[in-house]
Amino acid sequence: MASILIYSKNHQLFAKYAKVLADDHHVNQTQELKSNCMADVIIVDTDLLDNTNQVFDFMQEHPAYFLMTGSHWPEEKQIDAILHAAAGYFDLSDPEKMLHKAIHHILQGDIWVHRHLVPKVIRSLIPSKPSEDSSKNEHPSAELLKTLSNREMDVANMISSGESNKQIAHSLNISERTVKAHLTSIFRKLNVPDRLHLAILLKENS
């Protein structure tokens, strides 16, 4: 059971999220972010981001996982938040049951973001041009990539493009269960925890 703090002045939002999460987590509300705001996950209402830099500074210094939430928050701001230590974004229009899944993934160290944003996040994280040193020396993970089978490499490349398991299964004419099995093997061989880290690794070695 995790502790979840909802940073919002919107009591309806708090009541909505608390109803969804309270059976499995300790849920509280705060209207101000302070250093003593202790929680495993802090859900940040984007309506309170008048001083974005101050909130981002707090996020980078605090050990909690941060999940941004709002109504159709622009994708550029979602990406910017992730680059400043946010673990993801949950839209108010998303099905409430998905909030449980978002919290679970975040607590596992994953990033909760719509798949089509993954390539944009990666491009923001990885320099467009390699440094001279990196161009002269093969990246250590390049050797690990050679351990992947051809089919695993196909799956990995599709992941880096932001495709879902369902899309990959359809493209490769295999079942979603097989896609998941390939991903498990890929993560193990490359020693990466999730899809985003896999995509970043591929981008670094492209």
Order of alpha helices (4+ residues) and beta strands (2+ residues): beta-alpha-beta-beta-alpha-beta-alpha-beta-alpha-alpha-alpha-alpha-alpha-alpha-alpha-alpha
